[in-house]
Amino acid sequence: MYNLRLLRNLLPIAGHAHPRWLASQHKRRPQPGSLPPDRLEQLRSDLFESRQELSGAEWTEVRQSLVDGYKHINGHNVDAVILGVCSAPNQLALAKNYVEFLRSRGSKPNAATLGRLLRVYNAAYHERPLSEAEQLEILQICRSLQAEHETLDASSCENVIHGLVATSGDDWQRGLPLLEMMKVTSTPSVAAYCALAEKAFSVATPEQELAWRLLEEMATARKPPKCEVYLALLNHLANETAQLPAQLSRLLQFLERHEILVSQRVAIRLQELSSQVPQLLHTRTTHLGALGKCQSCQQHLQPVAISDEEFRQLRECFLERVLIRRDVFQRSTPEEVARFKKFVEKTAPYDCVIDGLNVAYSTGTKKTPQQMAKLVATVVRHFREQDKRVLVLGREHMRNWSKQAMHYVHSNASLFLTSNLSHDDPFLLYATLRSGQETDFFSRDLMRSHAFHLGTELKPIFRRWQQEHQFSLVTQTQTGQIIVKEPVRHRLCAHQVAGTWHVPYCAQYTPHPTDSFEVPANWLCIQLKKQTTPATKTKAKTTR
């Protein structure tokens, strides 16, 4: 039997919680199954990883110690917590052993507990083929959950999806209605989308159009697909090389359209695929030199500039979709917008539009009004020394700043001050767009919400225009000199130049990639070759 003394060392006893745990309780309410990670990880490593099963008495001790030791673990969620701890691929037997223990004592596992068990089955499935008996167990759990609840919550839907995709045959497709069910109350998670898309690419007869539809839904919802989805497609293409040119082109176009960076895992798989079928694909790692020159093929990346027609569409749609949106008027007034438009008509065009308040706060919010005014004046001077025509946008309270610095601003630039409650960004972007294709703007704001409200068609056009025209302040030196970040003039996402694809990649997958315009350090230089002979199936070892 598991030593109770050791268990007490691993888990705090009620009324005597560890100081570090007590100190952290005020920060946020921990979620069941993940609190606190240091202690539960110790339980996993010291007990669960070395056992395939525990006796009933041992499970009782573990269960009671968790309930007694943690304020947020109770009789309702403790079972899901335990299965969350023993969730590794090689711990399926232990997880099943715990569920059997619950049933042996007359307890019926709740939906959360069975959902956690399905995730353990899925983890095992990604490490080894599941037996027919294990797959039947999965289907039985899924049926029981759906039979008991006419409508499942989003978390249960996701768990059942992960269970279904771990089975063979067509049962995984029963997860598609569950994905739709999730949409009733929320946006489906990345995990749910990816589980189904990966399966659609992986089955013996791939459901490619379904997989691509799911990928498009994810990208449109700003949920980058996980590496496993791309790897499933590439593994399929390794065995069906006749499809490689068309499907790989589709993948690269998808990455370009949604400005997605793949991970190093995907980049390595592309290189492996290139070595396998050199007659179809040539892939090299590369980096960029000055002005976006590929050091492999010596070509310059495509300029980021948009066409005159794209700029016209962007300018015409901006007023309707961004400037006069309801929430803008909540922070401004139609009268102020009209006054601003009249001011722009009178004083435009400009070479650069500066967000004065954004500049003032760029080096910290604890500066004095005099320091902030001097910083704005320094940025204005930076552009006036280049004979640029400048507009500065600010707030009414800036009138109370340093008279000398603000006098310089007013004398060397057009100055428009909005009410202290107004949003500056819509005014900034409107003035910049109204001035024409060559006008730049100065701000550190990434403009995420404005890009989003422009819609799926105009968002990529806006992002390219923004990348080409946005300046920002990096820092100000002790001598008062400013260091300005200038726009990157070449494209930063996957795109094609003279028949060669350039694809950036990052070290690892992140569900929340940055919207900043930083040049990726790592790139692939890819040439898709035309197939000259009938393709044959190429057998290759695939990786999950």
Disulfide bonds with the S-S distance in Angstrom:
none
